Amino acid sequence: MENFNDIFSRAREASRTLLELTDSQRSAAITTLADLVESHRDELLAANSLDLARMSRSNPLYDRLQLTPERLAGIASDLRHVAALPTPVGEEVEHRTLPNGIDLRKVRVPFGVIGVIYEARPNVTFDVFSLCLKSGNACILKGGHDADDSNRAAINLIHEALRLNGIPVDAATLLPSTHEATAALLGAVGKVDVCIPRGGRRLIDFVRDNAKVPVIETGAGVVHTYFDIKGDLEMGRGIINNAKTRRVSVCNALDTLLIHRGRLADLPALCAPLADKSVEIHADTEAMEALRGNYPDNLLVASGDCWDTEWMDFKMGIHTVSDLDEAIAHIARHGSGHSESIVTDDTKAADTFRRMVDASCVYVNLPTSFTDGGQFGLGAEIGISTQKLGPRGPMGLREITTTRYLLTGHGQLRP
C-alpha cells in the first residue's frame, strides 16, 4: 500500500496549484463533473447496487446510501449550482488605512487541504469535492466501507473531470476505507489543515478525541419541534409530518415533539399524517392517553428514557410540557445544538424561543428539514456545524475558507 505521507504531500502540492487557477477554471471542472455524472449514471448505479447488496434494508443508513436516477440528477444539478456561485476566494472582509499610513486588507483565502471523514453517504463525495475545488482547497476523502464501491466510482469521475480541465488529480484523493487510513488522516499534522467528520455521534466523538489536526465538528441531530398553546393545528400537522417523514435518515429529521399540555386534545390530529407513514411513537404518559384509540396501537410505545435519541428511523418521541419555559428547558437538556422549531402564533413566544434556544438553526413555524446547505442557497454543504468556535450551521463555500491580512506600506518602521 502506498505511504500515506506521500499521498498527503501530493495533496498539499496540488493545493498550491489550485491557488494559480482562476475561478472560471475551477468552475469548468465542476461543470464537467456534472456532465459526467449524467453520462455515467448507469455505472454509478451499478457500483451503488454492490454497496446496497451488502446492507440490510432495515438499516437506517440504507436510505442515505442509496443512489437513484433522481438523486443523481439532483447531484448533477447541485454541482452546476456550486459552479455558478461566486467564489469567496479573494473576497475583501475589511479594508482600512492605519494611522501610520499602512494599507491593511483582510481577505478570504482557502484553508489549503481539507480532510473529510464520512459514513454511508456517496453524495458527500461529490458535495465535498465541488465545494473544496470552488473555494480553492484540495480535499482528502475518507468514506465508510459501506459506500466503498460507490465512492470509488465517484472518484473516478472526479479525476476524469480534473484531467479534462488540466488540474492535478491529487486535488481530490479518496483514501482506503480502513481504520489505518482514518488514523493516518487524523495524525497528518502539517499536511492536512482541518478535518471534518460527517456522520453519527460515535464517528464525531472518535474524530474529536483522536485527531491531532484541527477539527470542525458537524453535530449529530437530536431535533425538537415545540407545538405551543397558540400553535396553528393545520400548520403544525404539515410541519411535524415534513420534519419527521421527508427523510428519516438525515440529521435534520424530527426526533421529539414537545406539546403544550393545553393542546393534548389536538395531538391525534397532529399525528394523523404520521400514522399513514407507520411512524412508531414513543409517548410519555399524558401523550399516550391522548393517542390511545386515536393512533394505531401497534405503533404506540411507552417512552421510557428516549429523549436523547437521534432516531434516524420512522420513530419519534412525544413529551408533554406545561409551558414554553419547560419546552426550552427540555431542549437545553436533551438537544444537540443542531435544529429546533416552534409552532406558534404568539409573537412573544416566538421571540423568546429564538432568543433562548441554543442551536445552530432556530425555526418559527417551519420544519427543521430546511437545515440544508442547498436550501440555504449554498449549493451544497460540507456538513452542519454545531460548534460555536468557527463556522456554525450549514457549511458552504465561505465556511471552508479562512482569512489573511495583507499589508502594504512605503517604508514605515515600527517605533
Disulfide bonds with the S-S distance in Angstrom:
none
